[in-house]
Amino acid sequence: MSGVPRARQPRPKGRGRELTYWLLTRYTALALFVLALAHYTVTHFVYDSNMQTAEWIKQVRWNSLAVRFVDWSMLVIVMVHSSLGMRTVIQDYSKGRMQRIILGLLYVLTAVLVALGSHVIITLPLK
Amino acid sequence: MARGSTLPAPRRGLRGAIAYRGGEGMVAWAFHRISGIAVSVFLTLHVVSIFMVGANPEFYDYLHLFYASVPGKVAEVLLGAALLYHALNGTRIVVMDLWPALTAYHRLLWRIVWITFFALGLPGAFIILSRIWESAK
Protein backbone atom coordinates (compact mmCIF):
# COMPACT_ATOMS: atom_id res chain seq x y z
CA MET A 1 0.00 0.00 0.00
CA SER A 2 2.72 2.49 0.88
CA GLY A 3 5.53 3.92 -1.20
CA VAL A 4 3.68 5.32 -4.16
CA PRO A 5 1.22 8.17 -3.59
CA ARG A 6 -2.43 7.54 -4.23
CA ALA A 7 -5.36 9.85 -4.51
CA ARG A 8 -7.64 7.79 -2.29
CA GLN A 9 -8.15 4.48 -0.55
CA PRO A 10 -9.05 1.85 -3.14
CA ARG A 11 -12.34 0.05 -2.52
CA PRO A 12 -11.55 -3.06 -0.44
CA LYS A 13 -12.11 -6.40 -2.14
CA GLY A 14 -14.89 -8.67 -0.91
CA ARG A 15 -17.55 -7.85 1.68
CA GLY A 16 -15.59 -7.94 4.94
CA ARG A 17 -15.13 -5.47 7.79
CA GLU A 18 -12.77 -3.30 5.72
CA LEU A 19 -15.49 -2.66 3.14
CA THR A 20 -17.88 -1.65 5.94
CA TYR A 21 -15.32 0.86 7.27
CA TRP A 22 -14.64 2.14 3.74
CA LEU A 23 -18.34 2.71 3.05
CA LEU A 24 -18.91 4.16 6.54
CA THR A 25 -16.16 6.74 5.93
CA ARG A 26 -17.93 7.83 2.73
CA TYR A 27 -21.49 7.90 4.09
CA THR A 28 -20.43 9.87 7.18
CA ALA A 29 -18.50 12.19 4.83
CA LEU A 30 -21.71 13.02 2.95
CA ALA A 31 -23.56 13.73 6.21
CA LEU A 32 -20.68 15.87 7.51
CA PHE A 33 -20.54 17.87 4.28
CA VAL A 34 -23.91 19.28 5.34
CA LEU A 35 -23.58 19.11 9.16
CA ALA A 36 -19.99 20.34 9.65
CA LEU A 37 -20.14 23.11 7.03
CA ALA A 38 -23.51 24.28 8.40
CA HIS A 39 -22.03 24.18 11.93
CA TYR A 40 -19.05 26.33 10.88
CA THR A 41 -21.36 28.74 9.03
CA VAL A 42 -23.65 29.16 12.05
CA THR A 43 -20.87 29.53 14.63
CA HIS A 44 -18.60 31.81 12.57
CA PHE A 45 -20.82 33.76 10.16
CA VAL A 46 -24.39 33.82 11.49
CA TYR A 47 -23.11 34.56 15.03
CA ASP A 48 -19.85 36.31 15.83
CA SER A 49 -17.68 33.70 17.56
CA ASN A 50 -16.58 36.36 20.08
CA MET A 51 -20.01 36.44 21.75
CA GLN A 52 -20.41 32.68 22.23
CA THR A 53 -19.56 32.46 25.93
CA ALA A 54 -20.55 29.52 28.17
CA GLU A 55 -23.61 31.52 29.32
CA TRP A 56 -24.62 32.22 25.70
CA ILE A 57 -24.41 28.50 24.85
CA LYS A 58 -26.67 27.70 27.85
CA GLN A 59 -29.17 30.52 27.27
CA VAL A 60 -29.39 30.56 23.47
CA ARG A 61 -27.70 27.84 21.45
CA TRP A 62 -28.54 24.79 23.52
CA ASN A 63 -31.88 26.04 24.78
CA SER A 64 -33.51 23.70 22.26
CA LEU A 65 -33.81 19.92 22.28
CA ALA A 66 -33.76 19.84 18.46
CA VAL A 67 -30.42 21.71 18.28
CA ARG A 68 -28.97 19.46 20.97
CA PHE A 69 -30.10 16.37 19.05
CA VAL A 70 -28.51 17.65 15.82
CA ASP A 71 -25.27 18.54 17.65
CA TRP A 72 -25.15 15.15 19.37
CA SER A 73 -25.74 13.33 16.04
CA MET A 74 -22.94 15.40 14.52
CA LEU A 75 -20.66 14.44 17.43
CA VAL A 76 -21.24 10.71 16.87
CA ILE A 77 -20.93 10.95 13.07
CA VAL A 78 -17.76 13.07 13.19
CA MET A 79 -16.12 10.77 15.74
CA VAL A 80 -16.82 7.74 13.50
CA HIS A 81 -15.40 9.60 10.49
CA SER A 82 -12.32 11.05 12.19
CA SER A 83 -11.40 7.84 14.03
CA LEU A 84 -11.64 5.83 10.78
CA GLY A 85 -9.49 8.47 9.05
CA MET A 86 -6.87 8.51 11.82
CA ARG A 87 -6.91 4.69 11.77
CA THR A 88 -5.85 4.80 8.10
CA VAL A 89 -3.11 7.35 8.89
CA ILE A 90 -1.80 5.25 11.80
CA GLN A 91 -1.83 2.08 9.66
CA ASP A 92 0.21 3.90 7.00
CA TYR A 93 2.97 5.10 9.31
CA SER A 94 3.36 2.32 11.91
CA LYS A 95 3.38 -1.46 12.09
CA GLY A 96 3.31 -4.44 14.44
CA ARG A 97 2.98 -4.00 18.20
CA MET A 98 3.46 -0.23 18.07
CA GLN A 99 0.56 0.06 15.61
CA ARG A 100 -1.76 -1.93 17.86
CA ILE A 101 -0.84 0.26 20.85
CA ILE A 102 -1.45 3.54 18.96
CA LEU A 103 -4.73 2.21 17.52
CA GLY A 104 -5.81 1.23 21.03
CA LEU A 105 -5.08 4.77 22.26
CA LEU A 106 -7.07 6.17 19.31
CA TYR A 107 -10.12 4.07 20.20
CA VAL A 108 -9.88 5.04 23.89
CA LEU A 109 -9.59 8.75 22.96
CA THR A 110 -12.60 8.41 20.61
CA ALA A 111 -14.72 6.79 23.33
CA VAL A 112 -13.68 9.45 25.88
CA LEU A 113 -14.59 12.30 23.49
CA VAL A 114 -18.01 10.78 22.71
CA ALA A 115 -18.60 10.38 26.47
CA LEU A 116 -17.54 13.98 27.33
CA GLY A 117 -19.59 15.49 24.49
CA SER A 118 -22.67 13.36 25.30
CA HIS A 119 -22.36 14.24 28.98
CA VAL A 120 -22.47 18.01 28.45
CA ILE A 121 -25.25 17.83 25.84
CA ILE A 122 -27.45 15.64 28.06
CA THR A 123 -26.80 17.16 31.49
CA LEU A 124 -26.71 20.91 30.76
CA PRO A 125 -30.04 22.19 32.17
CA LEU A 126 -32.65 23.48 29.70
CA LYS A 127 -34.02 26.90 30.67
CA MET B 1 -2.06 -0.14 -5.68
CA ALA B 2 -2.97 1.17 -9.10
CA ARG B 3 -2.33 -1.51 -11.67
CA GLY B 4 -0.50 -0.44 -14.80
CA SER B 5 0.81 2.65 -12.97
CA THR B 6 3.33 4.65 -15.01
CA LEU B 7 4.70 6.45 -11.95
CA PRO B 8 8.49 6.16 -11.57
CA ALA B 9 9.77 4.09 -8.65
CA PRO B 10 10.07 6.15 -5.44
CA ARG B 11 13.58 7.27 -4.47
CA ARG B 12 14.88 6.64 -0.98
CA GLY B 13 15.88 9.21 1.61
CA LEU B 14 14.80 12.79 2.17
CA ARG B 15 14.80 13.73 -1.51
CA GLY B 16 12.67 10.69 -2.24
CA ALA B 17 10.28 11.61 0.55
CA ILE B 18 9.65 15.14 -0.73
CA ALA B 19 10.10 14.58 -4.48
CA TYR B 20 7.11 15.45 -6.61
CA ARG B 21 6.09 12.20 -8.30
CA GLY B 22 2.42 12.52 -8.97
CA GLY B 23 -0.12 14.71 -10.66
CA GLU B 24 -3.22 16.34 -9.16
CA GLY B 25 -3.95 13.14 -7.23
CA MET B 26 -0.80 13.37 -5.10
CA VAL B 27 -1.37 17.00 -4.11
CA ALA B 28 -5.05 16.28 -3.43
CA TRP B 29 -4.09 13.31 -1.24
CA ALA B 30 -1.40 15.19 0.73
CA PHE B 31 -3.69 18.18 1.40
CA HIS B 32 -6.56 15.85 2.29
CA ARG B 33 -4.44 14.03 4.87
CA ILE B 34 -2.92 17.21 6.37
CA SER B 35 -6.31 18.96 6.60
CA GLY B 36 -7.92 15.81 8.04
CA ILE B 37 -5.30 15.50 10.80
CA ALA B 38 -5.55 19.25 11.54
CA VAL B 39 -9.35 19.12 11.86
CA SER B 40 -9.12 15.99 14.05
CA VAL B 41 -6.71 17.74 16.43
CA PHE B 42 -9.00 20.77 16.61
CA LEU B 43 -12.01 18.49 17.12
CA THR B 44 -10.36 16.92 20.20
CA LEU B 45 -9.74 20.37 21.74
CA HIS B 46 -13.22 21.51 20.68
CA VAL B 47 -15.07 18.63 22.38
CA VAL B 48 -13.01 19.02 25.58
CA SER B 49 -13.60 22.80 25.65
CA ILE B 50 -17.36 22.40 25.04
CA PHE B 51 -17.43 19.84 27.86
CA MET B 52 -16.18 22.71 30.08
CA VAL B 53 -19.40 24.68 29.36
CA GLY B 54 -21.05 22.35 31.86
CA ALA B 55 -18.10 21.29 34.03
CA ASN B 56 -16.26 24.61 34.41
CA PRO B 57 -17.85 27.60 32.60
CA GLU B 58 -15.19 30.06 33.87
CA PHE B 59 -12.48 27.94 32.29
CA TYR B 60 -14.46 27.77 29.02
CA ASP B 61 -14.76 31.57 28.94
CA TYR B 62 -11.04 31.85 29.68
CA LEU B 63 -10.20 29.56 26.71
CA HIS B 64 -12.71 31.49 24.65
CA LEU B 65 -10.74 34.73 25.04
CA PHE B 66 -8.23 33.23 22.60
CA TYR B 67 -10.87 33.08 19.83
CA ALA B 68 -11.32 36.85 20.03
CA SER B 69 -7.58 37.55 19.75
CA VAL B 70 -5.80 38.23 16.44
CA PRO B 71 -4.01 34.83 16.41
CA GLY B 72 -7.40 33.31 17.29
CA LYS B 73 -9.02 34.90 14.23
CA VAL B 74 -6.18 33.66 11.99
CA ALA B 75 -6.57 30.15 13.49
CA GLU B 76 -10.34 30.39 12.84
CA VAL B 77 -9.66 31.12 9.14
CA LEU B 78 -7.11 28.29 8.90
CA LEU B 79 -9.60 25.88 10.50
CA GLY B 80 -12.26 26.99 8.01
CA ALA B 81 -9.83 26.52 5.12
CA ALA B 82 -8.87 23.00 6.27
CA LEU B 83 -12.54 22.09 6.78
CA LEU B 84 -13.65 23.52 3.43
CA TYR B 85 -10.83 21.87 1.45
CA HIS B 86 -11.41 18.52 3.19
CA ALA B 87 -15.16 18.73 2.51
CA LEU B 88 -14.79 19.68 -1.16
CA ASN B 89 -11.99 17.24 -1.99
CA GLY B 90 -13.74 14.56 0.05
CA THR B 91 -16.84 15.04 -2.10
CA ARG B 92 -14.64 14.65 -5.19
CA ILE B 93 -13.34 11.34 -3.75
CA VAL B 94 -16.84 10.09 -2.84
CA VAL B 95 -18.16 10.99 -6.32
CA MET B 96 -15.36 8.99 -7.98
CA ASP B 97 -15.65 6.07 -5.53
CA LEU B 98 -19.40 5.64 -5.78
CA TRP B 99 -19.53 6.38 -9.55
CA PRO B 100 -16.16 5.09 -10.84
CA ALA B 101 -16.94 6.16 -14.42
CA LEU B 102 -16.56 9.78 -13.29
CA THR B 103 -12.88 9.13 -12.44
CA ALA B 104 -12.19 9.99 -16.09
CA TYR B 105 -13.11 13.59 -15.19
CA HIS B 106 -10.89 13.78 -12.08
CA ARG B 107 -8.95 16.78 -13.40
CA LEU B 108 -12.16 18.75 -14.03
CA LEU B 109 -13.44 17.78 -10.55
CA TRP B 110 -10.10 18.93 -9.09
CA ARG B 111 -10.51 22.36 -10.75
CA ILE B 112 -14.09 22.63 -9.46
CA VAL B 113 -12.74 21.94 -5.94
CA TRP B 114 -10.31 24.87 -6.14
CA ILE B 115 -12.71 27.30 -7.83
CA THR B 116 -15.32 26.57 -5.14
CA PHE B 117 -12.67 26.75 -2.40
CA PHE B 118 -11.62 30.29 -3.35
CA ALA B 119 -15.12 31.48 -4.31
CA LEU B 120 -16.42 30.60 -0.81
CA GLY B 121 -13.18 30.82 1.18
CA LEU B 122 -11.95 34.31 0.25
CA PRO B 123 -15.17 36.17 1.21
CA GLY B 124 -15.44 33.96 4.32
CA ALA B 125 -11.88 34.77 5.39
CA PHE B 126 -12.56 38.47 4.78
CA ILE B 127 -15.68 38.43 6.99
CA ILE B 128 -13.85 36.72 9.88
CA LEU B 129 -10.67 38.81 9.64
CA SER B 130 -12.61 42.08 9.29
CA ARG B 131 -13.78 41.59 12.90
CA ILE B 132 -10.19 42.29 13.97
CA TRP B 133 -10.32 45.91 12.79
CA GLU B 134 -14.02 46.31 13.54
CA SER B 135 -13.50 45.38 17.20
CA ALA B 136 -10.44 47.70 17.34
CA LYS B 137 -12.66 50.74 16.56
Interface residues (C-beta under 8 A of the other chain):
Chain A: M1 G3 V4 P5 R6 A7 R8 P10 R11 R26 A29 L30 L32 F33 A36 L37 Y40 H44 F45 D48 S49 N50 Q52 T53 A54 E55 I57 K58 L75 V78 S82 G85 M86 V89 L109 L113 L116 G117 H119 V120 T123 L124
Chain B: M1 A2 S5 L7 P10 R21 G22 E24 G25 M26 A28 W29 A30 R33 G36 I37 V39 S40 L43 T44 V47 V48 I50 F51 M52 V53 G54 A55 P57 E58 Y60 D61 H64 Y67 A68 E76 L79 G80 L83 L84 A87 G90 T91 I93 V94 M96 D97 L98 H106 G124 I127 I128 R131 S135
